Amino acid sequence: MNTLISFAIVLGLLIFVHEFGHFIWAKFFGVKVLKFSLGFGPKLVSRQYGETEYLISAFPLGGYVKMFGENPGELAEERLSPGELKRSFATRPVWQRFIIVAGGPVFNLIFAMFLFFIIVWVAGLPQPLDTTTIGGVGQDTPAAEAGLLEGDTILAIDGKETAHWEDVSQYIKNSQGQEVILTLQRNDQTLDIAVAPRLETTRNIFGEEVGERYLIGIARSEEVIYEKVGFIKSLQAGISQTWSWMYLTVMGLVKIIQKVVPASELGGPILIAKIAGERMEAGWINFLYFMGVLSVNLGILNLLPIPILDGGHLVFFSVEAILRKPLNLRTMEIMQQVGLVLLGTLMIFVFYNDLVRVFSG
């Protein structure tokens, strides 16, 4: 139940923010909005306010804003007054249509920045504690074979004091594979343990080989303290975090295309629901942070130049601005059909990945 509630909150909010971005810009430019829907398919609940029908639809994996005259072909079939034509999406200048369509993904990025800002402003700016306490020991590593444990604090290596984790890293790196003596604090005991570093391949966040160095297979403790900061620093942190996740999302897509990151890492709604439930149980900071990261992902993915996605429409508008005339209607329809097939294939693939994860444990 917790997983379902978390999933509904995360997806519902992110879809609302995205569609609201389209909606508010359409209203700003005077375009008539016919429908604002959370979800696709048959409507479950609907209310008419003014000229817009607001809906909650059966399939929650998305939403839409239906604007009057989105398809130029619709206008040709009706006899409309100049005032009505002016309120159609198709008759707006190309730069206005560009902003309306870009509004959805941009609002997702702004929402992520807002979430990261709130976390820092309320909880504080996380600062890692610079200790020499071991936060994890890898399996089948020299550290595991020597009997090192998570929670051990390294006081010295070969008699040289280790005041910072960087000291530990450098002494092991410079050992050239020669056995070193680690002086540890374990509960109330002080122990000397011999460990022989092993030359290992080092990898970056995407799993690419970036070099070799001597390691023993330990990770630093991830303890952090939260430093209270003001409005400006909180805002800067929100912008910085959003930019970092935008970069990682784009690079992650590039690495998948390059086959550096396996496509099996892609996840869909089931994985999102699982992680959302776990983050909610871990506390509001983890939950909001996950929502922020997902909002960045949603914003970036919608900007991909794939027909049927917002990014595909932005490409059409860019071409129209350059050629000073819209693309042929039939050409756009064919490209959108191709985009629909691509998107449908991707959805099936990520659902498959999710099911493999569930049934493989």
Residue frames as qw, qx, qy, qz and C-alpha x, y, z in Angstrom:
[[0.000, 0.885, 0.467, 0.000, 0.00, 0.00, 0.00],
 [0.322, -0.773, 0.108, 0.536, 2.85, 2.38, 0.86],
 [0.408, -0.102, 0.605, 0.676, 4.38, 1.69, -2.56],
 [0.195, 0.614, 0.670, 0.368, 1.11, 2.47, -4.37],
 [0.146, -0.928, -0.275, 0.202, 0.56, 5.69, -2.41],
 [0.394, -0.597, 0.311, 0.626, 4.14, 6.82, -3.03],
 [0.378, 0.154, 0.683, 0.606, 3.85, 5.99, -6.72],
 [0.100, 0.789, 0.579, 0.181, 0.58, 7.92, -7.03],
 [0.242, -0.889, -0.074, 0.383, 2.05, 10.98, -5.30],
 [0.411, -0.416, 0.470, 0.661, 5.25, 11.00, -7.36],
 [0.296, 0.255, 0.718, 0.576, 3.71, 10.32, -10.75],
 [0.033, 0.824, 0.565, 0.029, 0.62, 12.45, -10.13],
 [0.227, -0.848, -0.008, 0.478, 2.66, 15.50, -9.10],
 [0.359, -0.334, 0.542, 0.682, 5.19, 15.19, -11.92],
 [0.242, 0.448, 0.734, 0.449, 2.49, 14.75, -14.57],
 [0.044, -0.893, -0.425, 0.139, 0.52, 17.69, -13.14],
 [0.288, -0.715, 0.188, 0.608, 3.60, 19.95, -13.15],
 [0.352, -0.048, 0.671, 0.651, 4.43, 18.95, -16.73],
 [0.139, 0.604, 0.700, 0.356, 0.95, 19.52, -18.10],
 [0.159, -0.883, -0.296, 0.329, 0.55, 22.72, -16.10],
 [0.345, -0.446, 0.346, 0.750, 3.63, 24.06, -17.90],
 [0.166, 0.275, 0.702, 0.635, 1.84, 23.61, -21.24],
 [0.097, -0.743, -0.662, -0.032, -1.46, 24.89, -19.82],
 [0.249, -0.779, -0.194, 0.542, -0.21, 28.12, -18.24],
 [0.224, -0.324, 0.426, 0.814, 1.71, 29.22, -21.34],
 [0.083, 0.421, 0.768, 0.476, -1.25, 28.40, -23.59],
 [0.153, -0.828, -0.517, 0.153, -3.45, 30.56, -21.37],
 [0.318, -0.615, 0.061, 0.719, -0.82, 33.31, -21.32],
 [0.121, -0.160, 0.561, 0.803, -0.79, 33.50, -25.11],
 [0.508, 0.259, 0.097, -0.816, -4.57, 33.38, -25.35],
 [0.357, 0.098, -0.855, -0.362, -4.89, 29.85, -26.76],
 [0.749, -0.244, 0.039, -0.615, -8.17, 28.14, -25.89],
 [0.026, 0.264, -0.950, 0.165, -7.56, 25.04, -23.75],
 [0.691, -0.155, -0.416, -0.570, -10.29, 22.42, -24.21],
 [0.912, -0.335, -0.228, -0.071, -9.06, 19.70, -21.84],
 [0.009, 0.663, -0.667, 0.341, -6.54, 19.26, -19.02],
 [0.939, -0.158, -0.199, -0.230, -6.16, 15.57, -18.20],
 [0.265, -0.568, 0.765, -0.150, -4.11, 13.60, -15.71],
 [0.566, 0.020, 0.824, -0.020, -3.87, 10.20, -17.36],
 [0.239, 0.198, -0.633, -0.709, -4.99, 8.85, -20.74],
 [0.156, -0.198, -0.953, -0.170, -7.95, 6.88, -21.99],
 [0.328, -0.646, -0.610, -0.321, -11.50, 6.78, -20.60],
 [0.075, -0.521, 0.297, -0.797, -12.28, 9.57, -18.14],
 [0.399, -0.292, -0.812, 0.310, -12.94, 8.62, -14.52],
 [0.148, -0.746, -0.434, 0.482, -13.75, 12.05, -13.14],
 [0.327, 0.331, 0.297, 0.834, -14.32, 15.33, -15.00],
 [0.068, -0.765, -0.422, 0.482, -15.38, 18.88, -14.19],
 [0.388, 0.612, 0.316, 0.613, -15.99, 21.79, -16.52],
 [0.282, -0.727, -0.202, 0.593, -14.66, 25.14, -15.35],
 [0.138, 0.700, -0.230, -0.662, -15.06, 27.93, -17.87],
 [0.676, 0.553, -0.314, -0.372, -13.95, 26.78, -21.30],
 [0.279, 0.460, -0.840, 0.072, -11.74, 23.94, -20.01],
 [0.914, -0.259, -0.168, -0.265, -12.71, 20.41, -18.97],
 [0.083, -0.617, 0.736, -0.265, -10.46, 19.03, -16.20],
 [0.922, -0.009, -0.273, -0.276, -10.18, 15.23, -16.12],
 [0.374, -0.478, 0.792, -0.062, -8.65, 12.30, -14.32],
 [0.758, 0.325, -0.393, -0.407, -8.39, 9.46, -16.82],
 [0.971, -0.186, 0.005, -0.148, -8.02, 5.70, -16.48],
 [0.889, 0.133, -0.113, 0.424, -4.38, 5.15, -17.44],
 [0.356, -0.916, -0.026, 0.185, -2.11, 7.17, -15.12],
 [0.730, -0.187, 0.273, 0.598, 1.15, 6.92, -17.10],
 [0.289, 0.160, 0.310, 0.891, 0.99, 10.43, -18.51],
 [0.130, 0.706, 0.474, -0.510, -1.42, 13.24, -19.25],
 [0.358, 0.331, 0.475, 0.732, -2.30, 15.81, -21.87],
 [0.125, 0.578, 0.228, -0.774, -3.50, 19.34, -22.53],
 [0.404, 0.470, 0.677, 0.398, -5.81, 19.52, -25.55],
 [0.027, -0.487, -0.020, 0.873, -5.76, 22.93, -27.18],
 [0.568, 0.691, 0.352, -0.277, -8.16, 24.29, -29.77],
 [0.557, 0.811, -0.153, -0.094, -6.72, 24.02, -33.27],
 [0.561, -0.546, 0.575, 0.238, -3.68, 21.86, -32.43],
 [0.543, 0.140, 0.713, 0.421, -4.15, 20.18, -35.80],
 [0.109, 0.339, -0.221, -0.908, -4.35, 22.74, -38.64],
 [0.153, -0.154, -0.849, -0.482, -6.57, 20.29, -40.54],
 [0.077, -0.541, -0.771, 0.326, -9.29, 20.73, -37.90],
 [0.044, 0.549, 0.127, -0.825, -9.56, 24.44, -38.67],
 [0.115, 0.150, -0.629, -0.754, -10.07, 23.83, -42.38],
 [0.154, -0.337, -0.912, -0.174, -13.18, 21.78, -41.63],
 [0.143, -0.696, -0.598, 0.371, -14.92, 24.55, -39.66],
 [0.163, 0.721, 0.213, 0.639, -16.15, 28.02, -40.40],
 [0.536, -0.507, -0.388, 0.553, -14.59, 30.16, -37.73],
 [0.034, 0.989, 0.115, 0.080, -14.70, 33.84, -36.96],
 [0.437, 0.659, -0.376, 0.484, -11.42, 35.83, -36.85],
 [0.418, -0.645, 0.417, -0.486, -11.72, 35.90, -33.03],
 [0.952, -0.165, 0.218, -0.136, -12.01, 32.12, -32.86],
 [0.825, 0.456, -0.170, 0.286, -9.11, 31.62, -35.26],
 [0.101, 0.765, -0.412, 0.484, -6.95, 33.89, -33.12],
 [0.617, -0.515, 0.456, -0.382, -7.49, 31.59, -30.13],
 [0.991, 0.127, -0.042, -0.028, -6.33, 28.46, -31.95],
 [0.683, -0.518, 0.376, 0.352, -2.91, 26.93, -31.31],
 [0.716, 0.269, 0.447, 0.464, -2.14, 26.50, -35.02],
 [0.294, 0.846, 0.213, 0.390, -2.52, 30.20, -35.82],
 [0.450, -0.864, 0.095, 0.206, -0.19, 31.42, -33.08],
 [0.321, 0.818, -0.478, -0.001, 3.32, 32.59, -34.13],
 [0.850, 0.148, -0.488, 0.130, 5.85, 29.77, -34.19],
 [0.241, 0.380, -0.603, 0.659, 7.81, 31.22, -31.25],
 [0.556, -0.301, 0.303, -0.713, 4.67, 31.15, -29.07],
 [0.946, 0.005, -0.207, -0.250, 3.95, 27.54, -30.02],
 [0.617, 0.350, -0.588, 0.389, 7.58, 26.70, -29.22],
 [0.094, -0.373, 0.556, -0.737, 7.26, 28.20, -25.72],
 [0.777, -0.188, 0.089, -0.595, 3.91, 26.46, -25.05],
 [0.938, 0.102, -0.328, -0.039, 5.33, 23.04, -25.96],
 [0.501, 0.361, -0.569, 0.542, 8.66, 23.63, -24.18],
 [0.388, -0.564, 0.242, -0.688, 6.76, 24.76, -21.08],
 [0.928, -0.269, -0.142, -0.214, 6.06, 21.19, -19.93],
 [0.862, 0.045, -0.288, 0.414, 9.62, 19.86, -19.69],
 [0.226, 0.507, -0.284, 0.782, 10.94, 23.23, -18.51],
 [0.575, -0.566, 0.094, -0.584, 8.43, 23.24, -15.64],
 [0.956, -0.197, -0.208, 0.067, 9.67, 19.74, -14.68],
 [0.637, 0.260, -0.300, 0.661, 13.21, 21.12, -14.44],
 [0.137, -0.558, 0.184, -0.798, 12.03, 24.14, -12.43],
 [0.808, -0.456, -0.096, -0.361, 10.05, 21.83, -10.12],
 [0.885, -0.029, -0.300, 0.354, 13.19, 19.72, -9.51],
 [0.323, 0.414, -0.274, 0.806, 15.14, 22.87, -8.67],
 [0.470, -0.560, 0.042, -0.681, 12.35, 23.88, -6.25],
 [0.920, -0.325, -0.204, -0.082, 12.43, 20.47, -4.51],
 [0.747, 0.113, -0.302, 0.582, 16.22, 20.53, -4.11],
 [0.032, 0.525, -0.170, 0.833, 15.98, 24.12, -2.84],
 [0.677, -0.541, -0.063, -0.496, 13.33, 23.17, -0.24],
 [0.920, -0.170, -0.292, 0.198, 15.41, 20.22, 1.00],
 [0.558, 0.209, -0.280, 0.753, 18.49, 22.41, 1.55],
 [0.150, -0.543, 0.060, -0.824, 16.57, 25.38, 2.96],
 [0.755, -0.498, -0.067, -0.422, 14.67, 23.26, 5.52],
 [0.957, -0.242, -0.078, 0.139, 17.13, 20.48, 6.33],
 [0.343, -0.797, 0.384, 0.316, 20.43, 22.19, 5.53],
 [0.567, 0.667, -0.462, -0.146, 23.26, 21.64, 3.07],
 [0.973, -0.217, 0.061, 0.060, 24.66, 18.09, 3.43],
 [0.156, 0.809, -0.561, 0.084, 28.38, 18.05, 4.19],
 [0.906, 0.023, -0.416, 0.067, 30.21, 14.69, 4.23],
 [0.601, -0.755, 0.262, -0.001, 32.03, 13.95, 7.47],
 [0.540, 0.641, -0.533, 0.117, 35.74, 13.62, 6.73],
 [0.704, -0.504, 0.464, -0.186, 36.48, 10.56, 8.84],
 [0.241, 0.448, -0.844, -0.170, 38.57, 7.44, 8.35],
 [0.601, 0.011, 0.688, -0.407, 35.70, 5.14, 9.32],
 [0.008, -0.050, 0.884, 0.465, 35.04, 2.29, 6.89],
 [0.567, 0.175, 0.156, -0.790, 31.54, 2.45, 5.43],
 [0.925, 0.234, 0.068, -0.291, 31.68, -0.77, 3.44],
 [0.340, -0.474, 0.779, 0.232, 33.92, -3.74, 2.63],
 [0.665, 0.390, -0.386, -0.507, 33.72, -5.36, -0.80],
 [0.943, -0.092, 0.300, -0.108, 33.36, -9.09, -1.21],
 [0.902, 0.190, 0.168, 0.350, 36.42, -11.08, -2.31],
 [0.247, 0.887, -0.186, 0.342, 38.73, -8.13, -1.70],
 [0.512, 0.274, -0.589, 0.562, 42.00, -7.92, 0.26],
 [0.268, -0.373, 0.363, -0.811, 40.13, -6.04, 3.02],
 [0.856, -0.192, -0.063, -0.477, 37.53, -8.80, 3.35],
 [0.861, 0.137, -0.460, 0.169, 40.21, -11.51, 3.35],
 [0.319, 0.332, -0.543, 0.702, 42.13, -9.65, 6.06],
 [0.344, -0.488, -0.754, 0.273, 39.02, -9.38, 8.25],
 [0.003, -0.003, -0.106, 0.994, 38.28, -5.64, 8.04],
 [0.005, 0.574, 0.814, -0.093, 34.73, -4.75, 9.02],
 [0.029, -0.688, -0.310, -0.656, 32.30, -1.94, 8.32],
 [0.505, -0.835, -0.144, -0.163, 32.55, 0.54, 11.19],
 [0.778, -0.248, -0.033, 0.576, 36.28, 0.06, 11.76],
 [0.078, 0.994, -0.055, -0.055, 38.18, 3.34, 12.05],
 [0.819, 0.276, -0.102, 0.494, 41.66, 3.48, 10.49],
 [0.412, -0.877, -0.002, 0.246, 43.98, 5.30, 12.89],
 [0.112, -0.758, 0.536, 0.356, 47.25, 4.79, 11.01],
 [0.926, 0.378, -0.009, 0.004, 48.86, 2.96, 8.09],
 [0.787, 0.238, -0.246, 0.513, 52.41, 1.67, 8.62],
 [0.506, -0.411, -0.345, 0.675, 52.60, 3.88, 11.69],
 [0.089, 0.097, 0.155, 0.979, 51.66, 7.07, 9.80],
 [0.220, 0.409, 0.603, -0.648, 48.57, 8.77, 11.23],
 [0.040, 0.365, 0.695, 0.618, 45.49, 8.95, 9.02],
 [0.092, 0.323, 0.422, -0.842, 43.47, 12.03, 10.00],
 [0.531, 0.440, -0.035, -0.723, 41.46, 12.18, 6.72],
 [0.872, 0.249, 0.411, -0.088, 40.09, 9.66, 4.24],
 [0.551, 0.800, -0.237, -0.006, 42.38, 11.13, 1.60],
 [0.198, -0.672, 0.708, -0.092, 45.33, 9.99, 3.76],
 [0.744, -0.028, 0.656, -0.125, 44.01, 6.42, 3.68],
 [0.760, 0.622, 0.169, -0.088, 43.52, 6.58, -0.10],
 [0.320, 0.853, -0.412, 0.029, 46.99, 7.98, -0.78],
 [0.377, -0.550, 0.739, -0.098, 48.92, 5.60, 1.52],
 [0.786, 0.135, 0.599, -0.074, 47.24, 2.57, -0.07],
 [0.651, 0.757, 0.027, -0.059, 47.70, 3.95, -3.60],
 [0.185, 0.839, -0.506, 0.081, 51.42, 4.57, -2.96],
 [0.750, -0.403, 0.516, -0.094, 52.03, 1.12, -1.47],
 [0.374, 0.532, -0.674, -0.350, 52.83, -0.33, -4.93],
 [0.854, -0.025, -0.445, -0.269, 51.17, -3.56, -3.80],
 [0.356, 0.245, -0.759, 0.487, 53.43, -4.05, -0.77],
 [0.498, -0.536, -0.678, 0.070, 51.74, -5.28, 2.39],
 [0.052, -0.528, 0.202, -0.823, 50.67, -2.47, 4.74],
 [0.298, -0.289, -0.799, 0.434, 49.77, -2.55, 8.43],
 [0.266, -0.594, -0.278, -0.707, 46.47, -0.90, 9.29],
 [0.128, -0.088, -0.705, 0.692, 45.99, 0.25, 12.88],
 [0.335, -0.458, -0.572, -0.592, 42.25, 0.09, 13.55],
 [0.264, -0.080, 0.569, -0.774, 39.86, 1.17, 16.27],
 [0.486, -0.226, -0.734, -0.417, 37.15, -1.49, 16.59],
 [0.613, -0.677, -0.383, -0.142, 34.75, -0.80, 19.45],
 [0.465, -0.861, 0.203, -0.016, 37.07, -0.61, 22.49],
 [0.855, -0.174, 0.322, 0.367, 39.94, -2.46, 20.83],
 [0.209, 0.831, -0.388, -0.340, 42.96, -1.25, 18.90],
 [0.903, 0.075, 0.407, 0.112, 44.07, -3.77, 16.27],
 [0.025, 0.639, -0.570, -0.515, 46.95, -4.07, 13.80],
 [0.816, 0.311, 0.480, -0.079, 45.94, -5.91, 10.62],
 [0.245, -0.381, 0.615, 0.646, 48.15, -6.62, 7.59],
 [0.651, 0.615, 0.381, -0.229, 46.62, -6.10, 4.15],
 [0.424, -0.168, 0.565, 0.687, 48.20, -6.47, 0.70],
 [0.417, 0.615, 0.061, -0.666, 46.68, -3.95, -1.78],
 [0.613, 0.233, 0.699, 0.285, 45.75, -5.30, -5.18],
 [0.003, 0.246, -0.370, -0.896, 46.07, -3.52, -8.53],
 [0.350, 0.534, 0.752, -0.164, 42.51, -2.97, -9.73],
 [0.158, 0.380, 0.483, 0.773, 40.83, -1.31, -12.68],
 [0.060, 0.420, 0.445, -0.788, 39.05, 1.88, -11.63],
 [0.124, 0.492, 0.718, 0.477, 35.79, 2.86, -13.26],
 [0.129, -0.107, 0.077, -0.983, 33.68, 6.01, -13.44],
 [0.483, 0.141, 0.507, -0.700, 30.00, 6.30, -12.58],
 [0.751, 0.379, -0.153, -0.519, 29.04, 4.80, -15.96],
 [0.929, -0.116, 0.352, 0.029, 31.29, 1.75, -15.52],
 [0.667, 0.702, -0.187, 0.162, 33.94, 2.89, -18.00],
 [0.827, -0.225, -0.081, 0.509, 37.56, 2.02, -17.27],
 [0.089, 0.982, -0.051, 0.158, 39.50, 5.16, -16.34],
 [0.178, 0.723, -0.608, 0.278, 42.77, 3.69, -15.06],
 [0.823, -0.159, -0.524, 0.151, 44.37, 1.40, -12.51],
 [0.110, -0.681, 0.451, -0.566, 45.39, 1.86, -8.90],
 [0.360, 0.023, -0.877, 0.317, 46.18, -0.18, -5.80],
 [0.562, -0.405, -0.028, -0.720, 43.09, -0.81, -3.68],
 [0.012, -0.122, 0.934, -0.335, 42.08, -2.98, -0.75],
 [0.294, -0.368, -0.796, -0.381, 38.31, -2.87, -1.32],
 [0.179, -0.521, -0.625, 0.553, 36.94, -0.47, 1.28],
 [0.049, 0.672, 0.373, 0.637, 34.57, 2.48, 0.97],
 [0.081, 0.162, -0.403, 0.897, 34.37, 5.55, 3.15],
 [0.023, 0.503, 0.758, -0.415, 31.51, 6.13, 5.55],
 [0.069, 0.510, 0.496, 0.700, 28.64, 8.10, 3.99],
 [0.277, -0.676, -0.523, 0.438, 27.81, 9.98, 7.18],
 [0.205, 0.519, 0.188, 0.808, 26.84, 13.59, 6.59],
 [0.134, -0.509, -0.502, 0.686, 25.97, 16.61, 8.69],
 [0.199, 0.746, 0.511, 0.378, 23.48, 19.24, 7.59],
 [0.312, -0.189, -0.132, 0.922, 24.73, 22.80, 7.64],
 [0.158, 0.804, 0.519, -0.245, 22.01, 25.44, 7.93],
 [0.319, 0.004, 0.322, 0.892, 22.24, 27.97, 5.09],
 [0.235, 0.473, 0.236, -0.816, 20.21, 30.97, 3.96],
 [0.656, 0.595, 0.327, -0.330, 17.85, 31.52, 1.05],
 [0.394, 0.782, -0.389, -0.284, 20.51, 32.45, -1.54],
 [0.079, -0.451, 0.888, 0.054, 22.80, 29.48, -0.82],
 [0.571, 0.191, 0.758, -0.252, 19.78, 27.16, -0.79],
 [0.627, 0.695, 0.105, -0.337, 18.72, 28.50, -4.18],
 [0.229, 0.710, -0.635, -0.201, 22.24, 28.09, -5.54],
 [0.321, -0.216, 0.919, -0.080, 22.31, 24.50, -4.26],
 [0.654, 0.424, 0.535, -0.325, 18.93, 23.81, -5.93],
 [0.539, 0.765, -0.204, -0.287, 20.20, 25.13, -9.27],
 [0.019, 0.609, -0.789, -0.074, 23.50, 23.26, -8.92],
 [0.495, -0.026, 0.852, -0.168, 21.81, 19.94, -8.11],
 [0.684, 0.577, 0.314, -0.318, 19.38, 20.32, -11.00],
 [0.404, 0.775, -0.429, -0.229, 22.20, 21.07, -13.43],
 [0.190, -0.446, 0.874, -0.013, 24.23, 18.09, -12.17],
 [0.581, 0.185, 0.769, -0.192, 21.33, 15.69, -12.66],
 [0.613, 0.715, 0.027, -0.335, 20.57, 17.16, -16.09],
 [0.210, 0.695, -0.668, -0.164, 24.17, 16.45, -17.11],
 [0.321, -0.221, 0.915, -0.104, 24.11, 12.91, -15.68],
 [0.675, 0.408, 0.517, -0.332, 20.78, 12.16, -17.38],
 [0.561, 0.750, -0.213, -0.277, 22.03, 13.31, -20.78],
 [0.086, 0.599, -0.795, -0.044, 25.34, 11.48, -20.36],
 [0.537, -0.039, 0.808, -0.242, 23.49, 8.36, -19.21],
 [0.734, 0.557, 0.253, -0.294, 21.45, 8.38, -22.44],
 [0.386, 0.764, -0.493, -0.159, 24.63, 8.88, -24.46],
 [0.180, -0.442, 0.874, -0.090, 26.31, 5.94, -22.70],
 [0.696, 0.207, 0.631, -0.272, 23.28, 3.71, -23.36],
 [0.668, 0.705, -0.050, -0.232, 23.46, 4.60, -27.07],
 [0.245, 0.709, -0.661, 0.007, 27.21, 3.88, -26.99],
 [0.906, -0.107, -0.396, -0.100, 26.41, 0.56, -25.24],
 [0.211, 0.425, -0.646, 0.597, 28.63, 1.51, -22.30],
 [0.409, -0.050, 0.618, -0.669, 25.63, 1.23, -19.97],
 [0.030, 0.175, 0.953, 0.246, 23.46, -1.83, -20.74],
 [0.372, -0.280, -0.338, -0.818, 19.88, -1.11, -21.84],
 [0.574, -0.375, -0.728, 0.015, 18.75, -3.52, -19.12],
 [0.264, -0.171, -0.464, 0.828, 19.42, -0.68, -16.64],
 [0.267, -0.235, -0.227, -0.907, 16.40, 1.19, -18.00],
 [0.010, 0.276, 0.869, -0.411, 13.42, 1.06, -15.65],
 [0.209, -0.433, -0.527, -0.701, 9.71, 1.72, -15.97],
 [0.485, -0.563, -0.052, -0.667, 6.69, 2.31, -13.72],
 [0.883, -0.352, -0.311, 0.009, 7.23, -0.80, -11.58],
 [0.655, 0.053, -0.300, 0.692, 10.79, 0.23, -10.72],
 [0.033, -0.476, 0.065, -0.876, 9.65, 3.81, -10.06],
 [0.687, -0.538, -0.196, -0.448, 6.92, 2.56, -7.70],
 [0.870, -0.221, -0.334, 0.289, 9.39, 0.32, -5.85],
 [0.477, 0.174, -0.239, 0.828, 11.98, 3.07, -5.38],
 [0.248, -0.551, -0.066, -0.794, 9.30, 5.62, -4.41],
 [0.792, -0.510, -0.269, -0.202, 8.06, 3.30, -1.65],
 [0.792, -0.119, -0.286, 0.527, 11.58, 2.72, -0.36],
 [0.270, 0.338, -0.113, 0.895, 12.37, 6.45, -0.37],
 [0.458, -0.612, -0.151, -0.627, 9.18, 7.32, 1.49],
 [0.858, -0.431, -0.269, 0.077, 10.07, 4.78, 4.18],
 [0.678, 0.055, -0.196, 0.706, 13.57, 6.30, 4.38],
 [0.209, -0.596, -0.297, 0.717, 12.12, 9.74, 5.19],
 [0.352, 0.863, 0.300, -0.202, 10.83, 12.87, 3.51],
 [0.071, -0.772, 0.434, 0.460, 14.28, 14.10, 2.43],
 [0.332, -0.149, 0.861, 0.355, 14.99, 10.91, 0.47],
 [0.406, 0.572, 0.712, -0.030, 11.46, 10.92, -0.97],
 [0.228, 0.915, 0.087, -0.320, 11.62, 14.55, -2.18],
 [0.169, -0.629, 0.605, 0.458, 15.14, 14.06, -3.53],
 [0.407, 0.117, 0.866, 0.265, 14.02, 11.03, -5.55],
 [0.360, 0.771, 0.510, -0.127, 11.07, 13.03, -6.88],
 [0.041, 0.874, -0.214, -0.435, 13.45, 15.81, -7.90],
 [0.272, -0.358, 0.784, 0.427, 15.73, 13.40, -9.76],
 [0.398, 0.393, 0.819, 0.125, 12.73, 11.83, -11.51],
 [0.255, 0.875, 0.267, -0.312, 11.44, 15.27, -12.48],
 [0.053, -0.699, 0.509, 0.500, 14.78, 16.06, -14.14],
 [0.334, -0.037, 0.892, 0.303, 14.62, 12.73, -15.99],
 [0.370, 0.644, 0.664, -0.083, 11.08, 13.43, -17.18],
 [0.149, 0.888, -0.020, -0.434, 12.02, 16.91, -18.35],
 [0.120, -0.557, 0.674, 0.469, 15.09, 15.76, -20.29],
 [0.370, 0.139, 0.897, 0.197, 13.41, 12.71, -21.84],
 [0.367, 0.749, 0.520, -0.185, 10.53, 14.84, -23.10],
 [0.111, 0.856, -0.228, -0.450, 13.02, 17.13, -24.83],
 [0.495, -0.159, 0.751, 0.407, 14.43, 14.27, -26.91],
 [0.323, 0.407, -0.330, -0.788, 13.90, 14.97, -30.64],
 [0.125, 0.143, 0.972, 0.138, 11.49, 12.07, -31.08],
 [0.355, -0.234, -0.394, -0.815, 8.22, 12.75, -32.93],
 [0.587, -0.533, -0.565, -0.229, 5.21, 12.63, -30.57],
 [0.556, -0.475, -0.364, 0.578, 7.35, 13.83, -27.64],
 [0.029, -0.947, -0.129, 0.294, 7.65, 17.55, -26.89],
 [0.370, -0.549, 0.478, 0.578, 11.18, 17.54, -28.30],
 [0.421, 0.269, 0.735, 0.459, 9.90, 16.25, -31.63],
 [0.146, 0.881, 0.448, 0.048, 7.39, 19.10, -31.87],
 [0.245, -0.855, 0.136, 0.436, 10.14, 21.59, -31.01],
 [0.442, -0.173, 0.638, 0.607, 12.16, 20.24, -33.95],
 [0.301, 0.618, 0.659, 0.306, 9.14, 20.75, -36.23],
 [0.045, -0.961, -0.228, 0.152, 8.78, 24.35, -35.02],
 [0.397, -0.631, 0.362, 0.559, 12.50, 25.00, -35.46],
 [0.416, 0.143, 0.696, 0.568, 12.36, 23.75, -39.06],
 [0.155, 0.811, 0.547, 0.137, 9.26, 25.88, -39.65],
 [0.207, -0.905, -0.008, 0.372, 11.07, 28.96, -38.30],
 [0.409, -0.396, 0.542, 0.619, 14.05, 28.32, -40.60],
 [0.280, 0.273, 0.756, 0.525, 11.99, 27.54, -43.74],
 [0.208, 0.161, 0.095, -0.960, 9.38, 30.19, -42.86],
 [0.696, -0.022, -0.320, -0.643, 6.62, 27.68, -43.53],
 [0.722, -0.295, 0.536, -0.323, 5.31, 24.61, -41.67],
 [0.146, -0.220, 0.932, 0.248, 6.29, 21.11, -42.66],
 [0.504, -0.057, -0.615, -0.603, 3.92, 19.18, -44.89],
 [0.675, -0.301, 0.297, -0.604, 1.03, 17.88, -42.76],
 [0.966, 0.097, -0.193, -0.144, 1.33, 14.35, -44.17],
 [0.553, 0.448, -0.561, 0.423, 5.08, 14.30, -43.40],
 [0.214, -0.436, 0.545, -0.683, 4.45, 15.27, -39.78],
 [0.859, -0.146, 0.101, -0.481, 1.72, 12.63, -39.43],
 [0.893, 0.236, -0.374, 0.079, 4.05, 9.89, -40.71],
 [0.330, 0.457, -0.588, 0.580, 6.86, 11.01, -38.42],
 [0.477, -0.376, 0.411, -0.680, 4.50, 11.06, -35.43],
 [0.954, -0.018, -0.096, -0.283, 3.35, 7.53, -36.24],
 [0.714, 0.341, -0.506, 0.343, 6.99, 6.43, -36.30],
 [0.023, -0.467, 0.528, -0.709, 7.53, 8.20, -32.97],
 [0.760, -0.271, 0.159, -0.569, 4.49, 6.43, -31.52],
 [0.948, 0.109, -0.298, -0.002, 5.89, 3.05, -32.54],
 [0.467, 0.424, -0.542, 0.555, 9.29, 3.91, -31.04],
 [0.305, -0.427, 0.427, -0.736, 7.70, 5.09, -27.79],
 [0.895, -0.152, -0.005, -0.420, 5.46, 2.02, -27.59],
 [0.846, 0.236, -0.433, 0.204, 8.44, -0.27, -28.16],
 [0.200, 0.452, -0.550, 0.673, 10.39, 1.52, -25.43],
 [0.591, -0.363, 0.274, -0.666, 7.48, 1.18, -22.98],
 [0.968, -0.020, -0.183, -0.170, 7.24, -2.56, -23.65],
 [0.666, 0.364, -0.500, 0.417, 11.00, -2.89, -23.17],
 [0.042, -0.446, 0.527, -0.722, 11.10, -1.07, -19.82],
 [0.802, -0.255, 0.121, -0.527, 8.08, -3.07, -18.60],
 [0.924, 0.150, -0.345, 0.064, 10.00, -6.21, -19.56],
 [0.377, 0.435, -0.553, 0.603, 13.04, -5.00, -17.62],
 [0.430, -0.417, 0.357, -0.717, 10.84, -4.30, -14.59],
 [0.931, -0.117, -0.042, -0.342, 9.27, -7.76, -14.70],
 [0.775, 0.290, -0.479, 0.293, 12.69, -9.41, -15.03],
 [0.069, 0.457, -0.541, 0.703, 13.82, -7.53, -11.90],
 [0.675, -0.313, 0.215, -0.633, 10.67, -8.57, -9.99],
 [0.977, -0.015, -0.074, -0.200, 10.86, -12.26, -10.86],
 [0.721, 0.345, -0.457, 0.391, 14.65, -12.55, -10.57],
 [0.647, -0.623, -0.334, 0.284, 14.49, -11.09, -7.07]]
